[in-house]
Amino acid sequence: MDPRSPAARAAAVSCALTLLATLGACGGGGGTPGADGVGDPFFPRLGNTGYDVRHYGLTLGYDPGSRHLTGTAVITARATKHLSSFHLDLEGLDVSGITVGGKAARFRRAGQELTVRPADEIERGDTFRTTVRYSGTPRTITDKDGAEEGWLPTADGALALGEPAGSMAWFPGNHHPSDKASYDVAITVPQGLQAVSNGEPAGETTKNGRTTFSWHTAEPMASYVATVAIGRFEMRTSKTADGLPVITAVDPTQAAASKKVLAKIPDILKWSAYNFGPYPFSSSGAIVDREGDAGYALETQNRPVFPGAPDTGTLVHELAHQWFGDSVTPRTWRDMWLNEGFATYAEWLYEEDHGGDSAQRTFDALYDGDYYEDDDDNEAIWAFPPARPTDAAVISDAPVYDRGAMVVHKIRQAVGDDAFYDIVQGWTKTYRHKNADTKEFTAYVERHAGGERARAKVARIWGDWLYGDGRPDHR
């Protein structure tokens, strides 16, 4: 056959198409890029699609004097689609090399997005390992509400806080709460300093004037509640009556002021478990840094972080988050009230059970505008409904906390105490170590509210209190 003839050309094209189809079926050239964001309503570029992280192995070294961080992140993930490339969230820091499956991968940077193109495409369902080597001066990120997060230098070290997007300042990953994973973290610091993280200690070694502290977190953890605290701490490990390790790390300047309140941790955990269900993690505790190192407390998993000695109410709040936020984690940042409403209501319940105001009296004070000394603070509760924050700048505002707690109290009123505590404990059991959103919560409550009358009552709560604008009538 003449190779220049139309018949020959048609045969060649047919052969090429057959070859391409065969390659596609075998995984050659059939992959697509994972998206650079999961489409969160308030943080659309946060997180990534195309894979599910199963484990982070982080090896870090930090010098407080120069504020220089070196890191190697080994990320084990399962592909949820056939991938030709995928994204990681990483703010700042210099990447020196990436491998996927042991082979060098190409990569490029664009803002917080680190795009990785592996040497071989990744089939859907495959588990793959990505290693990222990086270094630099990690950034402190100013959130949209003005709070600082990310990597915060302190007087004698550093503190890493992640809500909502700060963790990408110190390690690459899929930094959206909908993707939780287990962690192993090893931090090397100058000898004489300590490095504390989530989970339980997994070893400590000193060599050439530097000490490495290793920590293991077996239960799934969202990256925004991952933490590292570097500095001088008084470390103490004790156990609750049922054998749960309680690990505290306290800056020496806060030791005296913290001693009495931190001693309440076992009793608070026992009270919380009685009301909310079994404690969801394998250890508890607290990290207390100096006042001013951070402007807020945060429910970092296993051991919350406090800027100075906490009061009892704040300790109850952050420990309640271990159930509401850390174990049952919001599916999107619009669902923040599920964290903060329940943690705030835990404060009300604890006060009610320990000789203080009843939850009803606290509710009434908020409703009547008598709770805060400042009238503007009382009025701020009604700025927007808890399940419909207007934007990312207000997800930590009073309607999410106070009015969120009022929603929880209205549920308790509607169904009665027995059904209420069954709902709360069933909710934390059903979604233990999982993600959930507001729609799933309201459906769960309606299914377990009791009879038709109770279901009708809670349905009205959603319209008036959870989604409704303004100050509802509750008399």
Steps between C-alpha positions, in 0.01 A plus 500: 500500500628848412566674835386828341162361387175598681444138601842482665445823686162382625653172619772689687247726674291195597806329644595811700150535643501134601835546672376810690188318612712211623732733692203676658354172616831410658537834676726673250385856434153452648556692823362842588625763744353517848331834573680769702225536759203308631260790445447593865243783513739728690842363398450367145872453430564314826549124470534301181310229315607174342643332809437421866795534739539206736820598684744788544858429603662833586868538584576855608799694624472849647747761620322770706796736465490517121133396476603249235291188445604193304244234419437172325136404458415143401135496398326167449175534307246302301402627156127562460537550124752424228758777553744655258583768762380614841527797734626560852441810713823670610533867589853638460808281568735377228455155347826331404363175362201267476473129433189293440535127538876546533534675162583866454190706419467835328336780696410867480384767746214749468414671828394237753467234228777248448426303184667159477529305176628147572718306258226236472129570505316372806210262452177553688502293819879480519681597818799722427771669704617857439815639662550877510825658620471866597652776716484868580349742747140394561242773486251636747169529315245767585155349465204686348369573850834656599626206710854372451568136423757286322847510656521741793850578637502513880744628761681166518383307193189483283135399502317355198124562487284407205138619515385540233791499253820548699641148476606553140759745638708215643428186298355415158175308493132484426405774741124480516316349799323251274824300458624355831804276550730346760833672578857432604694816581869522592636843596868571555585808709803634689576298813325649803175571316198271472277436202141393562241380249177303485452137600747318719882514537681255272861556601761760591866505393781752540803526272752776426321756712155443351205298627236327291152455646269255324120491530244253362132573433313183408147638478396703193578870537411803289807709427353813658520337845858378451752690710865533591615695807873565540650657810574436865219310664432322823381161373274283712333167422227355719201273447128522557324244719434285193861516378488775236836683475480873576804684365549868580770738380508829689730797454679551835362855525147354500558196720374639829191663351414188297548230762157513663293523183697232308446264794131507402563331163419143618174611664399710199567206268293270723214750504527549122499126430189458716319766296650467150608137477839325526810716460605459134882507529783308662636788712408845623668796663587861425772731370528829692732754342575852612237770489526690174656218297156440350188710535261212551460144624465225241361146513810329360438125507584310822632806678356848441726804491449790742668846501565510871320317780139429397196544719273202561242604240759529225649163594153339486437663161822381337474148645141477372641569154672162516151358435359793301749607235794265546318165487180613325658747259310751284469411134542865399590820683136613470422227757718661768202546734494121549837541671452821687132476586549167676824603672335817627198303620738264680607803708135569586438138599816480710403815687148363549636175642754671728293746697484787252228643279272257324526474122152653483610802700803549271272467196258757641779747578624476142151532358408797718825684429627477857792261451772745391571838657528659156169537315678462167625157609148395595364622167778327302347160578224570247723623215445184292365146552754241625475277193530792256806711580537772241868439424827358633567808714211422739517124552638559850247768594233493772215353289710188437586456870219648708206462265636159400479400867149642513403267214630204701300615803184534293544139386530394863179690583316346205584133560563485877817403684486125443463528124745791487787310657417193287526722193829657607663167586361333188630785285855475637491121460358495146746759369799410718821588309290607199376818337147634518308807387198690625256315272618167640463632854145629456396175332653299785318706765167465319541122473568468873285778643220266607139531387345714231448793736869512597604475136275793414655705782858444385403573139380843614833552680685470170290770337495742793834448675745323270424662165268790584608863501466722803389428853234225507202500733548219753244575769 
